[in-house]
Amino acid sequence: MATTKYIFVTGGVTSSLGKGIISASLAKLLQARGYSVTIQKLDPYINVDPGTLNPYEHGECYVTEDGAETDLDLGHYERFLNVFTSQANNVTTGRIYQDVINKERHGDFLGKTVQIIPHITDEIKRRIKLLGTGGKFDFVITEIGGTVGDIESLPYVESVRQLRWELKNRCMVIHLTLVPFLAASGELKTKPTQHSVKTLLEAGVQPDVLVLRTEHPLTSDIKNKVANFCNVQKESVVESRDVNTIYEVPIEMQKEKLDEIVLNHFNIEFGAKPDLKPWKTFLNKYKNPKHEVTIALVGKYVELKDAYKSINEAFVHAGAANETKVNINYVHSEEVNESTYVNLLKDADGIIVTPGFGHRGIAGKVLAAQYARENNVPYFGICLGMQIAVIEFAKNVLKLEDPNSLEMDRKCKNPVINLMEEQKMITEKGGTMRLGSYPCKLLKDTHAYDAYQSAKINERHRHRYEFNNIYQEMYSKAGMIATGINPETELVEIVEIPKHKWFVGVQFHPEYKSTVINPHPLFVSFVKATIKE
Ligand code: GLN
């Protein structure tokens, strides 16, 4: 396509309506028609990136190939599109202000008063258009975080208003709202949507398409009413009914012709509906499992499922690949102790110990690793989960005195998990971990090699601590082997216990790279190991 088209997705009425999933679904449909599409998320908070946020705030922090710590919606974009995102795909208010203030300090504004309009909005627009330069993408979908009407979203909505003028017919706005069902009167209510569109109109933005989240089908009357009150074509009022899995949404949006509405808007001719075959094959396997397994996920943020978003989704992909229903039993690591662990873990076909930071819940995680190791239950340790397996092995197999990670105990006698050399001088917290994709070389005849079917892999990282190589020989003699090593730095990236049915700890985060079309090999292999023949 000659010029990039820009699609903005805003949200109204409440948060958590699934703007990210609607954006990803639309992108999927356009991609299936042969267009190149990328999605960007603009977050209205002041943190420069979500890397410093506690997962209780906004869920998991997602990491891209180029090492950006981003909003978890980027995970959806990658899982749906099977295309990498980057630092440019997630921008926060904090980053915008940081850039503008840096320029001001540098003298770039030549004595002008620096203001929200035009300086902040100019920087927002520059960030939006950045993805469209170079002609790499036919469509850039920009999701505006938050809900219209929020004070903090205003500069973004104002930027959209300005871009509509600048880009003219290369631009459109999709507004996602909720049509609640009032049980008492048995009615669907459109008033919140009308108000939300009014709020958008007050900011000078007329939406082109309305996507209405609803628990019940929308009648023609309701669509008419919304179209009338909100100045949109009736055909551009799209129903988005609750479905069982987010992976149904592209199929539903195709039925509602969301992609056709968009292409029509841009006057782009289009042919028959793409058949989405691989996607439907995945859905079919997901919905018709032949086996069922239960995996205990041991973590300290289990009250909030979004804290483990990518892991949960990786199990959906790997489950479908194995035609297996994967039930996740969330076990709070703080509840795992000597008197509870057998009860909490005895029904698990596999145990996964999650990534994490800090001391809370560590003892419970170590017990879970011990239980898995001693009972030959498949074990998958991710990042901190690998470090935990190493600590447990030191304690109960090597019988080292006071083994620990330096993160948990600065003074421990045997720091089997050490602070990485390049981390020793770092004091700033934001964006300073070992982040992004690094290569790893695998040993043959290992679970890792079997899974990847390749000796050279690249995986994404987010950590400060590492396996302490001083102990490597001691470990391998006792039966825990380093099966994946970074070829440049010699850092241990994977440990395995070959005698065990399936015991793998990885220093990286495989969950970030699992997609519907490419389920992650380690997750697929782990789920396979948990199936009882
Ligand atoms: N806290 C550990 C480290 O920094 C593990 C990090 C993680 O699990 N992502 O090394």
Boltz pocket constraint, residues with backbone or C-beta under 6 A from the ligand:
constraints:
  - pocket:
      binder: B
      contacts: [[A, 354], [A, 355], [A, 356], [A, 357], [A, 358], [A, 382], [A, 383], [A, 384], [A, 385], [A, 407], [A, 462], [A, 463], [A, 464], [A, 465], [A, 466]]
      max_distance: 6.0
